[in-house]
Amino acid sequence: MIKKIAFALLFSLGINSLVLAENTTISHSPFGFTPAAVIPPFQYGLNNPYTFAADLGVTWDRSTIFVWTRIQPDLTTEQYHWIHERQLLDVPKQLRLIANIMIGSPRHDSQYSRYDQYALTNRSFLPRDKNAYKKFVRALVERYDGDGISDMPGLHAPIKYWQVDNEPPHGLNDYAAFLQMTYKAIKQADPEAKVLIGGVPGFPPVSRYIDNFKRSYLPILDDLSKFEGSCFDVFDFHWYGNATGDYLGMKEAYTYIQNALKKRKLMPSDGFWMTEMGTYSGDPAPKRILSSVDFPFQTEKQQAADLVKRNVYALSLGIKKIFMAFGMTEGFKHTGGYFDFTGLIYDGRYDHDQGKGVKKLAYYTYNKMTETLEGSDWESIKTVQQKDGIHIYRLNKNGKAIWIAWNDSGVSKPISLLLDNNIERVIITEAVPDYASGKDVAPSHTIFQNIKGEISKTSPPQLTFKLNTSPVLIEER
């Protein structure tokens, strides 16, 4: 600990002062992917698994899962197999990482987990050997915390955010105790690290999502409320669904979760993240566990428009980070289910696929969104209108205003916005390319269309234009 304090003092005196401002800007960015890496990269002709992420302007990655059973295959020794380090060497400078910690599969790794397949009351998250598990966690965090002590050789992308498991409870008990144990071990190794609770799982409609939360997740919160001190810094919940309005349900789900946490005095010190959120294009078959849900065919345009709505609407609610999932490219279990169609790049499988490696319209839309909005003052976001299907939000960036607007009414509508004084020019850009598919987009094409608007000579000036089905980005110049 003395060595850590000494290193922290040196750091505070300016060893990395030249990059502090840049790092702060990156860390404040809300744009993430689960996962941002494409592994193996060569299947898409890439040398680096993060090539697409760098091109898109992604700043947060949730790709790495550290599984105890794989890293310490022999519990009789304290030798760890750091099997993820080739990928970590590939992480680009502008990316920040969040990693998951898991024991493994409790049903198959009984040497590590307290799991009795014949006793429903003894299906536990907890490790059999708590001391061995805590040593593993401390060694893991120490190796990747970037403090210069026992770090991975060549580490240039420290991991400062750790999530405990993914979507508890998986039919297991004792997640709260497991979270507390892991939290303490992480903080012992790196007091500056932040810990995310496992994300709330579920699908719209919101009524079913909340019912599932009450049944499976509230007991975890009840257990956590009995502990002394905090067990997590960031609260995570996941939100998927269709591209025809399901994004709106996240507000009710978010409000319910907030109230549950407030009631138990468990509000997170570092806010709320959504490390999994997205929708799809194409025509997935119903997933077995969601057999009551119909996933109708959706176009690339629908997915692209919904991507903007999900990100901006979540930010307007106060959510700090949004990770699109799952993942950068199509293909998850390759069963034709929902998650095989959520990526932004085709994998060459199933109906409506435009060819492996072809970028969907949503790819270009995401890039335009990050290019336009990155560097904004995220705390400045304001809701201008949420009425009659019209959504308008405002951000400040470098002293200028940016509006994001969309129209869910199905009918073109006139829009009026008050501009700042002395503004004589604005650019209104449709966020979804006017093509049927990303396959039609070529480098020589004008990918995004501008909309004509009129600026009055009043004080303050007023912008008027017609808002159609595509979300638009409005920039003061």
C-alpha positions in Angstrom: 0.0 0.0 0.0 2.9 2.4 0.8 4.3 1.8 -2.7 0.8 2.5 -4.2 0.6 5.8 -2.3 4.1 6.8 -3.4 3.2 6.1 -7.0 0.0 8.0 -6.7 1.9 11.0 -5.4 4.3 10.9 -8.3 1.4 10.7 -10.7 -0.3 13.6 -9.1 2.9 15.7 -9.5 2.6 15.5 -13.2 4.2 12.3 -14.7 1.2 12.0 -17.0 0.0 15.6 -16.9 0.2 16.0 -20.7 -2.6 13.4 -21.3 -4.8 14.2 -18.3 -7.1 16.5 -20.2 -7.5 14.1 -23.1 -8.1 11.2 -20.7 -10.8 13.2 -18.9 -12.6 13.9 -22.2 -12.5 10.2 -23.2 -13.6 9.0 -19.8 -16.6 11.3 -19.9 -17.7 10.1 -23.3 -20.9 7.9 -23.1 -20.3 5.8 -26.3 -19.6 2.2 -25.7 -20.0 -1.3 -27.3 -20.4 -4.8 -25.9 -18.2 -6.1 -27.3 -16.2 -3.5 -29.2 -13.6 -6.1 -30.3 -14.0 -8.4 -33.2 -12.4 -11.7 -32.3 -10.7 -13.2 -34.2 -10.2 -10.1 -36.3 -8.8 -11.9 -39.4 -12.3 -13.3 -40.2 -13.2 -9.7 -41.3 -9.8 -9.0 -42.9 -8.6 -6.9 -39.9 -5.2 -6.9 -38.3 -6.6 -5.3 -35.1 -9.8 -6.4 -33.3 -10.6 -2.8 -32.6 -10.4 -1.4 -36.1 -14.1 -1.0 -36.5 -14.4 0.5 -33.0 -11.7 3.1 -33.7 -13.4 4.0 -37.0 -16.8 4.4 -35.3 -15.6 6.7 -32.5 -16.3 4.2 -29.8 -14.7 5.1 -26.5 -15.7 2.3 -24.1 -15.3 -1.4 -24.6 -16.9 -4.3 -22.7 -15.2 -7.3 -24.4 -13.0 -8.9 -21.8 -14.3 -11.6 -19.3 -11.9 -12.9 -16.8 -12.9 -16.4 -15.7 -11.3 -17.7 -12.6 -11.4 -21.4 -13.8 -9.5 -20.5 -16.9 -6.9 -18.2 -15.4 -6.1 -20.4 -12.4 -6.7 -24.0 -13.7 -4.7 -25.5 -10.7 -5.9 -24.3 -7.3 -3.0 -26.0 -5.6 -0.7 -23.2 -6.9 -0.9 -19.5 -7.2 0.1 -19.5 -10.8 -2.2 -17.6 -13.1 -2.5 -17.9 -16.9 -3.0 -14.4 -18.2 -4.7 -15.5 -21.5 -6.2 -12.1 -22.5 -3.0 -10.1 -22.9 -2.6 -10.3 -26.6 -6.0 -8.6 -27.0 -5.1 -6.0 -24.4 -2.0 -5.0 -26.3 -4.3 -4.2 -29.3 -6.5 -1.8 -27.4 -6.2 1.7 -29.1 -5.3 4.8 -27.2 -8.8 6.3 -27.2 -10.6 3.3 -25.7 -11.5 2.7 -22.0 -12.2 -0.8 -20.7 -14.7 -2.4 -18.5 -14.0 -6.1 -17.7 -16.2 -8.8 -16.1 -15.1 -11.1 -13.4 -16.7 -14.6 -13.1 -15.9 -17.8 -11.4 -16.9 -20.0 -14.3 -19.8 -22.3 -14.8 -21.0 -23.3 -11.3 -22.7 -26.4 -12.7 -19.5 -27.7 -14.2 -16.8 -26.3 -11.9 -17.8 -27.6 -8.5 -14.1 -27.5 -7.4 -14.4 -23.7 -7.6 -18.1 -23.0 -6.8 -20.4 -24.1 -4.0 -23.0 -25.7 -6.3 -25.0 -28.8 -5.5 -27.0 -29.9 -8.5 -29.2 -32.1 -6.2 -30.0 -29.4 -3.6 -31.9 -26.3 -4.7 -31.0 -24.4 -1.6 -27.2 -24.8 -2.1 -26.8 -23.4 -5.7 -24.5 -20.6 -4.8 -22.4 -17.9 -6.4 -19.9 -18.2 -3.6 -16.5 -19.9 -4.1 -15.6 -23.0 -2.1 -12.3 -21.5 -1.2 -12.9 -17.8 -0.5 -9.3 -17.0 0.2 -8.1 -18.5 -3.1 -10.8 -16.5 -4.9 -9.9 -13.2 -3.2 -6.2 -13.8 -4.0 -7.1 -14.3 -7.6 -9.2 -11.1 -7.7 -6.4 -9.0 -6.1 -3.8 -10.4 -8.5 -6.0 -9.8 -11.5 -6.8 -6.2 -10.6 -3.2 -5.5 -9.6 -1.9 -6.7 -12.9 -4.2 -4.4 -15.0 -4.6 -1.3 -12.8 -1.8 0.7 -14.4 -0.1 1.8 -11.2 3.4 0.5 -12.3 3.4 -2.2 -9.6 3.3 -5.8 -10.9 1.6 -4.6 -14.1 1.2 -6.6 -17.2 4.3 -5.9 -19.4 3.4 -3.3 -22.1 0.1 -2.4 -20.5 -1.1 0.9 -22.0 -4.9 0.5 -21.4 -5.4 0.0 -17.7 -8.7 -1.5 -16.5 -10.3 0.7 -13.9 -13.9 -0.5 -14.1 -14.8 -4.1 -13.1 -18.2 -5.7 -13.3 -19.0 -8.7 -11.0 -20.6 -11.4 -13.2 -23.1 -10.3 -15.9 -26.8 -10.8 -15.3 -27.5 -12.4 -11.9 -28.9 -14.4 -10.4 -28.9 -17.3 -13.1 -30.9 -19.4 -10.7 -28.1 -19.1 -8.1 -28.1 -17.8 -4.5 -25.8 -15.5 -2.6 -25.0 -13.0 -5.3 -25.0 -10.1 -2.8 -22.4 -11.8 -0.7 -20.4 -12.7 -3.8 -20.5 -9.1 -4.9 -19.4 -7.8 -1.5 -16.5 -10.2 -1.4 -15.4 -9.3 -4.9 -15.8 -5.5 -4.3 -13.6 -5.6 -1.2 -10.9 -7.6 -3.0 -11.0 -5.2 -6.0 -10.7 -2.1 -3.7 -7.8 -3.7 -1.7 -5.8 -4.0 -4.9 -6.9 -0.7 -6.5 -8.7 1.8 -4.3 -9.4 4.0 -7.4 -11.2 1.2 -9.2 -14.9 1.4 -9.8 -17.2 -1.7 -9.4 -20.3 -2.4 -11.4 -23.1 -4.6 -10.1 -24.2 -7.3 -12.5 -26.8 -5.9 -15.0 -30.5 -6.2 -14.7 -31.6 -8.6 -17.4 -34.9 -8.7 -19.3 -36.8 -7.7 -22.4 -39.6 -5.3 -23.1 -42.5 -4.9 -22.6 -41.7 -2.9 -19.5 -44.4 -4.6 -17.4 -42.8 -8.0 -17.9 -39.3 -6.4 -17.3 -40.4 -5.0 -14.0 -42.1 -8.2 -13.0 -38.8 -10.1 -13.7 -36.9 -7.4 -11.7 -39.2 -7.9 -8.7 -38.9 -11.6 -8.8 -35.2 -12.1 -9.4 -33.3 -8.9 -8.7 -35.1 -7.3 -5.8 -34.0 -10.1 -3.5 -30.4 -9.2 -4.3 -31.0 -5.6 -3.4 -32.7 -6.6 -0.1 -29.6 -8.7 0.8 -27.3 -5.8 -0.1 -29.2 -3.4 2.1 -28.2 -5.5 5.1 -24.5 -5.1 4.5 -22.3 -2.3 6.0 -20.9 0.0 3.4 -21.1 0.0 -0.4 -20.8 -3.0 -2.6 -20.9 -1.2 -6.0 -20.2 2.2 -7.5 -22.2 1.9 -10.7 -25.6 0.4 -11.3 -26.1 -1.4 -14.6 -29.3 -2.4 -16.4 -29.9 -3.8 -19.9 -32.6 -2.8 -22.4 -33.3 -4.4 -25.8 -36.5 -4.7 -27.8 -37.8 -3.6 -31.2 -37.1 -0.5 -33.3 -40.7 0.8 -33.2 -40.9 2.4 -29.8 -39.5 0.0 -27.3 -36.8 2.5 -26.4 -39.4 4.6 -24.6 -39.9 1.8 -22.0 -36.5 2.3 -20.5 -37.8 5.4 -18.7 -40.3 3.5 -16.7 -37.9 0.7 -16.0 -35.2 3.2 -15.0 -37.6 5.0 -12.7 -38.7 1.8 -11.0 -35.1 0.7 -10.4 -34.1 4.1 -9.0 -37.0 4.1 -6.6 -36.1 0.5 -5.5 -32.5 1.6 -4.8 -33.5 4.8 -3.0 -35.8 2.9 -0.7 -32.9 0.6 0.3 -30.4 3.5 0.4 -28.3 1.8 -2.3 -28.1 4.7 -4.9 -24.8 4.3 -6.8 -22.1 6.9 -6.2 -21.1 6.9 -9.9 -24.5 6.7 -11.4 -26.2 4.4 -13.9 -24.9 2.7 -17.0 -26.5 0.6 -19.6 -23.8 -1.9 -20.7 -26.2 -3.7 -23.1 -28.7 -2.0 -25.3 -29.8 -2.4 -28.9 -32.1 -3.7 -31.5 -31.7 -5.5 -34.8 -32.3 -5.5 -38.5 -33.5 -8.6 -40.4 -35.9 -11.3 -39.3 -34.8 -13.2 -36.2 -36.6 -16.3 -35.0 -38.0 -16.1 -31.5 -35.5 -17.0 -28.9 -36.5 -20.1 -26.9 -36.6 -18.3 -23.5 -38.6 -15.5 -25.1 -41.0 -17.6 -27.1 -43.9 -15.3 -26.3 -42.1 -12.4 -28.1 -42.5 -11.9 -31.8 -39.5 -10.3 -33.5 -40.8 -9.1 -36.8 -38.7 -8.1 -39.8 -37.0 -4.7 -39.4 -35.1 -2.8 -42.0 -31.6 -1.3 -41.7 -33.2 2.1 -41.6 -35.3 1.2 -38.6 -32.3 -0.1 -36.7 -30.2 3.0 -37.6 -32.9 5.4 -36.5 -33.5 3.5 -33.3 -29.8 3.6 -32.5 -29.9 7.4 -32.3 -33.1 7.4 -30.3 -31.8 4.9 -27.7 -28.5 6.8 -27.1 -29.9 10.3 -26.9 -33.0 9.3 -24.9 -30.9 7.4 -22.4 -28.6 10.4 -22.0 -31.6 12.7 -21.4 -32.7 10.5 -18.5 -29.3 10.9 -16.9 -27.7 7.6 -17.8 -23.9 8.1 -18.0 -22.7 5.4 -20.4 -24.5 3.4 -23.2 -23.0 0.3 -24.7 -24.6 -0.9 -27.9 -25.0 -4.7 -28.0 -24.6 -7.4 -29.1 -21.9 -6.6 -30.7 -19.9 -4.8 -33.4 -20.6 -7.6 -35.9 -23.6 -9.9 -36.4 -23.5 -13.4 -35.0 -23.7 -14.5 -31.3 -24.8 -18.1 -31.0 -25.5 -18.6 -34.7 -29.0 -20.0 -34.0 -30.9 -17.4 -35.9 -32.1 -15.8 -32.7 -32.4 -12.1 -31.7 -28.7 -11.5 -30.9 -27.5 -12.9 -34.2 -29.0 -9.8 -35.9 -28.1 -6.9 -33.6 -24.6 -6.1 -34.9 -23.8 -3.3 -37.3 -21.8 -5.4 -39.8 -23.2 -8.5 -41.6 -21.8 -11.9 -41.0 -23.0 -13.5 -44.3 -25.7 -15.7 -42.7 -29.5 -16.0 -42.8 -32.1 -14.2 -44.9 -31.8 -10.5 -45.8 -28.0 -10.6 -45.2 -26.1 -8.4 -47.7 -22.8 -10.2 -47.5 -20.2 -10.8 -44.8 -18.3 -7.6 -43.9 -21.0 -5.3 -45.4 -21.7 -2.4 -43.1 -25.3 -1.7 -42.3 -26.8 1.8 -42.3 -26.6 1.8 -38.5 -22.8 1.7 -38.8 -22.7 5.0 -40.7 -25.3 6.5 -38.4 -23.4 5.6 -35.3 -20.2 7.1 -36.8 -22.1 10.3 -37.6 -23.6 10.5 -34.1 -20.3 10.2 -32.3 -18.5 12.5 -34.8 -21.2 15.2 -34.2 -21.8 14.8 -30.4 -18.5 13.8 -29.0 -16.9 16.5 -26.8 -20.3 17.8 -25.7 -21.0 18.9 -22.2 -23.1 15.8 -21.3 -24.4 17.4 -18.2 -26.0 20.2 -20.3 -28.5 17.9 -22.1 -32.0 19.3 -21.9 -35.3 18.0 -23.1 -36.9 20.6 -25.4 -39.9 18.6 -26.4 -41.5 15.2 -25.9 -45.0 15.6 -27.3 -47.1 14.2 -30.1 -44.3 11.9 -31.2 -41.8 14.8 -31.5 -38.6 14.5 -29.5 -36.1 17.3 -29.3 -33.0 17.5 -27.1 -30.3 20.1 -26.8 -26.6 19.8 -25.9 -23.8 22.4 -25.7 -20.5 21.8 -27.5 -17.7 24.3 -27.6 -20.0 27.2 -26.9 -22.5 26.2 -29.6 -25.8 24.4 -29.4 -26.6 21.0 -31.0 -30.1 19.7 -31.2 -31.1 16.1 -31.8 -34.7 15.6 -33.0 -36.9 12.8 -34.3 -40.5 12.2 -35.3 -42.4 9.1 -34.2 -45.8 10.4 -35.3 -45.6 9.0 -38.8 -46.5 12.3 -40.3 -44.1 15.1 -41.4 -44.3 18.0 -39.0 -43.1 21.6 -39.0 -40.5 22.3 -36.2 -39.4 25.7 -34.7 -36.4 26.2 -32.6 -35.1 29.3 -30.9 -31.4 29.8 -31.7 -28.8 31.7 -29.8 -28.3 35.4 -30.7 -25.9 36.2 -33.5 -26.4 32.7 -35.1 -26.8 33.1 -38.8 -26.2 29.6 -40.0 -27.2 26.1 -39.0 -26.6 22.7 -40.5 -29.5 20.2 -40.3 -28.4 16.7 -41.2 -30.4 13.5 -41.4 -28.7 10.9 -39.2 -29.7 7.9 -41.3 -28.3 7.6 -44.9 -31.0 7.7 -47.5 -30.3 4.2 -48.9 -32.1 0.9 -48.5 -28.9 -0.7 -47.2 -25.4 0.1 -46.2 -24.3 -2.0 -49.2 -25.4 0.8 -51.5 -23.1 3.3 -49.8 -19.9 4.1 -51.6 -17.0 6.4 -50.6 -17.8 8.8 -53.4 -21.4 9.2 -52.3 -22.9 11.9 -50.2 -23.8 9.7 -47.3 -25.9 12.1 -45.2 -28.5 14.5 -46.6 -28.9 18.1 -45.4 -32.4 19.6 -44.8 -33.2 23.2 -45.7 -34.3 25.4 -42.9 -35.3 29.0 -42.6 -33.8 31.4 -39.9 -35.9 34.4 -39.0 -34.3 37.9 -38.5 -36.0 38.2 -35.1 -34.1 38.4 -31.8 -33.5 35.7 -30.8 -33.6 34.1 -34.3 -35.9 31.2 -35.0 -35.2 28.1 -37.1 -38.1 26.4 -38.9 -37.9 23.2 -40.9 -39.9 20.0 -41.6 -39.1 16.9 -39.6 -39.7 13.6 -41.4 -39.0 10.1 -40.2 -35.2 10.3 -40.0 -33.6 11.6 -36.8 -31.7 14.9 -37.5 -28.7 16.6 -36.0 -28.9 20.4 -35.9 -25.6 22.3 -35.4 -25.1 26.0 -34.8 -22.3 27.4 -36.9 
